[in-house]
Amino acid sequence: MEKLTHQEEEIMLVIWKKKRGIIKDFLEQLPEPQPPYTTVASIVKNLEKKGFLSSEKIGNTYLYIPRITQTEYKKKFLSGIVKSYFSNSYKEMVTFFAHEQKLSEEDLRQIIEMIERGKS
């Protein structure tokens, strides 16, 4: 699966939140300054070509529906990052964030608790 560009991700976040819609629906949910309608339409068409969306013609417009969930995308994208940047080791990734002070001791405790609850 291809990684989304920043603009594609921004549009997909809106689509995942709305679950389905037409381009106008997505445009209205984007923060100001909103891109032109044609830009959003082009991005949506690219997302459809990449397999992230399917469309259904309704009258003169198209209804777009995600073909992949946000969770599925996160899993695949994160797996790629771990493989490419952390020698396929989640431990290395967590260690990196701890050293960069992006994870507090409390965060680490909570992670440990989640792991322990998952084992029981």
PAGULUM-925282 format. One line per 3 residues: their letters; for each residue x, y, z of N, C-alpha, C. Coordinates in nm, 2 decimals. Layout:
% residues N
a> X/Y/Z/X/Y/Z/X/Y/Z ~ ...
This chain:
% residues 120
mek> 0.08/-0.12/0.00/0.00/0.00/0.00/0.09/0.12/0.00 ~ 0.05/0.22/-0.08/0.12/0.34/-0.10/0.10/0.43/0.02 ~ 0.20/0.50/0.06/0.18/0.60/0.17/0.11/0.72/0.11
lth> 0.02/0.78/0.19/-0.05/0.90/0.15/0.04/1.02/0.16 ~ 0.02/1.12/0.07/0.08/1.25/0.08/0.01/1.32/0.19 ~ 0.07/1.44/0.23/0.01/1.52/0.34/-0.14/1.56/0.30
qee> -0.15/1.61/0.18/-0.29/1.65/0.13/-0.38/1.53/0.12 ~ -0.34/1.42/0.08/-0.42/1.30/0.07/-0.46/1.26/0.21 ~ -0.37/1.26/0.30/-0.40/1.22/0.44/-0.51/1.31/0.50
eim> -0.49/1.44/0.47/-0.59/1.54/0.53/-0.73/1.51/0.47 ~ -0.74/1.48/0.35/-0.87/1.45/0.29/-0.92/1.32/0.34 ~ -0.83/1.22/0.35/-0.88/1.09/0.40/-0.93/1.10/0.54
lvi> -0.86/1.18/0.62/-0.91/1.19/0.76/-1.05/1.24/0.77 ~ -1.08/1.34/0.68/-1.22/1.39/0.67/-1.31/1.28/0.62 ~ -1.27/1.21/0.52/-1.36/1.10/0.46/-1.38/0.99/0.57
wkk> -1.28/0.95/0.64/-1.29/0.85/0.74/-1.39/0.90/0.85 ~ -1.38/1.02/0.88/-1.47/1.08/0.99/-1.62/1.08/0.94 ~ -1.64/1.12/0.81/-1.77/1.13/0.76/-1.83/0.99/0.71
krg> -1.74/0.90/0.68/-1.77/0.76/0.64/-1.81/0.76/0.49 ~ -1.86/0.86/0.43/-1.89/0.87/0.29/-1.94/1.01/0.26 ~ -1.94/1.04/0.13/-1.98/1.18/0.10/-1.94/1.22/-0.04
iik> -1.98/1.34/-0.08/-1.95/1.39/-0.21/-1.84/1.50/-0.18 ~ -1.77/1.54/-0.28/-1.66/1.63/-0.27/-1.69/1.75/-0.19 ~ -1.81/1.81/-0.21/-1.85/1.93/-0.14/-1.85/1.90/0.01
dfl> -1.90/1.78/0.05/-1.90/1.75/0.19/-1.76/1.75/0.26 ~ -1.67/1.70/0.18/-1.53/1.69/0.23/-1.47/1.83/0.24 ~ -1.49/1.91/0.13/-1.44/2.04/0.13/-1.49/2.13/0.25
eql> -1.61/2.11/0.28/-1.67/2.19/0.40/-1.60/2.15/0.53 ~ -1.55/2.03/0.54/-1.49/1.99/0.67/-1.34/2.03/0.68 ~ -1.28/2.08/0.57/-1.14/2.12/0.57/-1.12/2.25/0.64
pep> -1.01/2.27/0.71/-0.99/2.40/0.78/-0.96/2.51/0.68 ~ -0.98/2.63/0.73/-0.95/2.75/0.65/-0.80/2.77/0.64 ~ -0.74/2.82/0.54/-0.81/2.85/0.41/-0.83/2.72/0.33
qpp> -0.95/2.70/0.29/-0.99/2.58/0.22/-0.93/2.58/0.08 ~ -0.88/2.46/0.03/-0.83/2.46/-0.10/-0.94/2.47/-0.20 ~ -0.91/2.50/-0.33/-1.02/2.51/-0.43/-1.09/2.37/-0.45
ytt> -1.21/2.38/-0.49/-1.29/2.26/-0.51/-1.22/2.16/-0.61 ~ -1.16/2.22/-0.72/-1.09/2.14/-0.82/-0.97/2.06/-0.76 ~ -0.90/2.12/-0.66/-0.79/2.06/-0.60/-0.84/1.94/-0.52
vas> -0.94/1.96/-0.44/-1.00/1.85/-0.36/-1.05/1.74/-0.45 ~ -1.12/1.78/-0.56/-1.17/1.68/-0.66/-1.05/1.60/-0.72 ~ -0.94/1.66/-0.75/-0.83/1.59/-0.81/-0.77/1.49/-0.71
ivk> -0.75/1.54/-0.58/-0.70/1.45/-0.48/-0.79/1.33/-0.45 ~ -0.92/1.35/-0.45/-1.01/1.24/-0.43/-1.00/1.14/-0.55 ~ -0.99/1.19/-0.67/-0.98/1.10/-0.78/-0.85/1.02/-0.77
nle> -0.74/1.08/-0.73/-0.61/1.01/-0.71/-0.63/0.90/-0.60 ~ -0.70/0.94/-0.49/-0.72/0.84/-0.38/-0.80/0.72/-0.44 ~ -0.90/0.75/-0.53/-0.97/0.64/-0.59/-0.88/0.55/-0.68
kkg> -0.80/0.62/-0.75/-0.70/0.54/-0.84/-0.61/0.46/-0.76 ~ -0.57/0.51/-0.64/-0.48/0.43/-0.55/-0.55/0.32/-0.48 ~ -0.68/0.32/-0.49/-0.75/0.21/-0.42/-0.80/0.24/-0.28
fls> -0.79/0.37/-0.24/-0.83/0.41/-0.10/-0.98/0.43/-0.10 ~ -1.04/0.47/-0.21/-1.18/0.50/-0.22/-1.25/0.43/-0.33 ~ -1.38/0.41/-0.32/-1.46/0.36/-0.43/-1.57/0.47/-0.45
sek> -1.63/0.47/-0.57/-1.73/0.57/-0.59/-1.85/0.51/-0.65 ~ -1.96/0.58/-0.64/-2.09/0.54/-0.69/-2.16/0.66/-0.75 ~ -2.19/0.65/-0.88/-2.25/0.77/-0.94/-2.40/0.78/-0.90
ign> -2.43/0.90/-0.85/-2.57/0.93/-0.81/-2.61/1.06/-0.88 ~ -2.69/1.05/-0.98/-2.73/1.16/-1.06/-2.61/1.22/-1.13 ~ -2.58/1.35/-1.11/-2.47/1.41/-1.17/-2.34/1.42/-1.08
tyl> -2.34/1.35/-0.97/-2.23/1.35/-0.88/-2.19/1.21/-0.84 ~ -2.08/1.21/-0.77/-2.02/1.08/-0.72/-2.02/1.08/-0.57 ~ -2.06/0.97/-0.51/-2.05/0.94/-0.37/-1.93/0.86/-0.35
yip> -1.84/0.91/-0.26/-1.72/0.84/-0.23/-1.72/0.77/-0.10 ~ -1.67/0.64/-0.10/-1.67/0.56/0.02/-1.53/0.50/0.04 ~ -1.48/0.51/0.17/-1.34/0.45/0.19/-1.34/0.30/0.17
rit> -1.24/0.25/0.10/-1.22/0.11/0.08/-1.13/0.05/0.19 ~ -1.07/0.13/0.27/-0.98/0.09/0.37/-1.01/0.17/0.50 ~ -1.01/0.11/0.61/-1.04/0.18/0.73/-0.91/0.26/0.78
qte> -0.93/0.36/0.86/-0.82/0.44/0.92/-0.73/0.34/1.00 ~ -0.79/0.25/1.07/-0.71/0.16/1.15/-0.62/0.07/1.06 ~ -0.68/0.02/0.95/-0.60/-0.06/0.86/-0.48/0.02/0.80
ykk> -0.51/0.15/0.77/-0.40/0.23/0.71/-0.29/0.25/0.82 ~ -0.33/0.28/0.94/-0.24/0.31/1.05/-0.15/0.19/1.07 ~ -0.21/0.07/1.07/-0.13/-0.06/1.09/-0.02/-0.07/0.98
kfl> -0.07/-0.06/0.85/0.03/-0.08/0.74/0.13/0.03/0.74 ~ 0.09/0.15/0.76/0.19/0.26/0.76/0.29/0.25/0.87 ~ 0.24/0.23/0.99/0.33/0.22/1.10/0.42/0.10/1.09
sgi> 0.37/-0.01/1.04/0.46/-0.13/1.02/0.57/-0.10/0.92 ~ 0.54/-0.02/0.82/0.65/0.03/0.73/0.75/0.11/0.79 ~ 0.71/0.20/0.88/0.80/0.29/0.95/0.89/0.21/1.04
vks> 0.83/0.12/1.11/0.91/0.03/1.21/1.01/-0.05/1.13 ~ 0.97/-0.11/1.02/1.06/-0.19/0.93/1.17/-0.10/0.88 ~ 1.14/0.02/0.82/1.24/0.10/0.76/1.33/0.17/0.85
yfs> 1.28/0.22/0.96/1.36/0.31/1.05/1.40/0.25/1.18 ~ 1.34/0.14/1.22/1.37/0.08/1.35/1.41/-0.07/1.34 ~ 1.46/-0.11/1.23/1.51/-0.25/1.21/1.40/-0.35/1.25
nsy> 1.28/-0.31/1.21/1.16/-0.40/1.23/1.14/-0.43/1.38 ~ 1.18/-0.34/1.47/1.17/-0.36/1.61/1.09/-0.25/1.68 ~ 0.97/-0.29/1.73/0.89/-0.20/1.81/0.96/-0.15/1.93
kem> 1.04/-0.24/1.99/1.12/-0.20/2.11/1.21/-0.09/2.08 ~ 1.28/-0.10/1.96/1.37/0.01/1.92/1.29/0.14/1.90 ~ 1.17/0.13/1.85/1.09/0.25/1.83/1.05/0.32/1.96
vtf> 1.01/0.23/2.05/0.97/0.29/2.18/1.09/0.35/2.25 ~ 1.20/0.28/2.24/1.33/0.33/2.30/1.36/0.47/2.24 ~ 1.35/0.48/2.11/1.38/0.60/2.05/1.30/0.72/2.10
fah> 1.16/0.69/2.11/1.07/0.80/2.16/1.10/0.83/2.31 ~ 1.14/0.73/2.39/1.17/0.75/2.53/1.30/0.84/2.54 ~ 1.40/0.81/2.46/1.52/0.89/2.46/1.50/1.03/2.41
eqk> 1.41/1.05/2.31/1.37/1.18/2.26/1.28/1.25/2.35 ~ 1.25/1.19/2.47/1.16/1.25/2.57/1.02/1.28/2.51 ~ 0.97/1.19/2.42/0.84/1.20/2.36/0.74/1.11/2.44
lse> 0.80/1.02/2.52/0.72/0.93/2.61/0.77/0.96/2.75 ~ 0.67/0.98/2.84/0.70/1.00/2.98/0.71/0.87/3.05 ~ 0.75/0.87/3.18/0.75/0.75/3.26/0.61/0.70/3.27
edl> 0.51/0.79/3.29/0.37/0.76/3.31/0.32/0.69/3.18 ~ 0.36/0.74/3.06/0.32/0.68/2.93/0.37/0.54/2.93 ~ 0.50/0.52/2.97/0.56/0.38/2.96/0.49/0.29/3.06
rqi> 0.45/0.34/3.18/0.38/0.26/3.27/0.24/0.21/3.21 ~ 0.17/0.31/3.15/0.05/0.27/3.09/0.06/0.17/2.98 ~ 0.17/0.18/2.90/0.19/0.09/2.79/0.22/-0.05/2.85
iem> 0.30/-0.06/2.96/0.32/-0.19/3.03/0.19/-0.25/3.08 ~ 0.11/-0.16/3.14/-0.02/-0.21/3.19/-0.11/-0.27/3.08 ~ -0.11/-0.20/2.96/-0.19/-0.25/2.85/-0.13/-0.39/2.80
ier> 0.00/-0.40/2.80/0.06/-0.53/2.76/0.02/-0.64/2.86 ~ 0.03/-0.60/2.98/0.00/-0.71/3.09/-0.15/-0.75/3.08 ~ -0.24/-0.65/3.06/-0.38/-0.68/3.05/-0.41/-0.77/2.93
gks> -0.33/-0.75/2.82/-0.35/-0.82/2.70/-0.31/-0.97/2.71 ~ -0.21/-0.99/2.81/-0.16/-1.13/2.83/-0.26/-1.21/2.91 ~ -0.35/-1.15/2.99/-0.44/-1.23/3.07/-0.56/-1.27/3.00
